[in-house]
């Protein structure tokens, strides 16, 4: 499966179960996925780390021009997005001008759509970079990924590009002091001969320990919804997701199920 890629810098707005009427922003190339993960379930397809180094990213000027054009169009049409969401073809915080872009989008939002929220969907791998963390702390919604409880399951599900330690990522999430939402996709199966399951009692116990330390505003629980680039993955039932949600209740952390 080649995966689904967004073919523009700004797309939508579209209706989102999570974010209402959402205007999407893609800071990455239209013809390839650029990410620090190679998740077995990613709707954008698989990462080709060897090709990432020569990828051409949109310049700040190109992004600013596209944003201004879209904001003017929406304003003239009387359309007001509820959310401005950074997602797209991989990890948005990889763009070298991420902080500058965030500052620019905040200014545009304040001018055109002051009631809209700004959201970033991130895989949590670049929170140790001061400029990235600074940018994320300026926005309304940090939606940060945490798909596993153990290092082994983290590597099997997310397959990071470098030797990342899950514990270090958790430490960075803790350092947000609760100004974030956690997004977890639950799945199980057999991928390339290796069992993958982040719903076992052991994995859930470790994951809950991480959540307890992080103390996020809420946790978003997902099953797979689209075709996956790797075969052998099973969709988790809604009943199982409801059970996981009950495990968060003693922590007084809101759980939202999207399935």
Phi, psi and omega in degrees: 000129182281333179096165180262128179238142175282137188256021179206166177287316179242131181224155183092203008286153178233159176277127182239138177297328183274319194238015179070222176279110190245130174263122185265146177233127179245112182270002188249167182302152179280344188254005178198158175270133176237114185207155175270000174240163173226059188301140183292345184250001193299129180290343177278356182096194183269151178278142172245089187300330182294332183268351183296326187295332182256013180287139177265118177269151176298139177287163177302319181297316179298318180292315180299319180295317180295320179295315181298317179300315182292318181296319177297317180298310181298318180297317179294330180273355181075023180262132183234110179290147173281333187215145173244112195243120174276115179218248172087206192269056178133214185265110186297331183286357176287341181294130184296339179257027186304313180298316180297320180293318179298315178300321181293317182291328176297317179296317179295316179301314182298328181280315188264314187224070188298341180271351182286144175268151175252127185234140172237128173263115186228154179271005173075011186274347187239023182288343179282350180274119187307317182294325179292312179298317179301317180297314183294326180287349179271346186263177184278317187230110169266113178252105192244138188280139169209097189261358187212160175262326183251158176299319181298314181290325175304314181290327181284327182271309188268335176045068183296154182290332181234178184281072180276142175259129178302322180301321179293322177296316179299318179301320178294322178294321176301324185289353176280354177053040174086356181274063182193162169242143177261136177243124180231128174259123181260139182202170172206163179156195178231112185240120181052040177082000182248131176292137180230123181197108178261019179250005178291161180302319181295313181295318181295323178297316179293318179298317179296324176299319177297314181298320180299320179287321185287322182053058180288166175298322179198170177233129178260123183251132184226150161257174171291143181239337183238173176301140183255152181290335175255143180271167176090010182262133180256144177281133177282139183289157177296328178296320178294319178296322177296322177297316179298322179299323180294333179291338179275342183303315179297342179272357184057039178245126181294134177244132177241129181257128177237097184200000000 
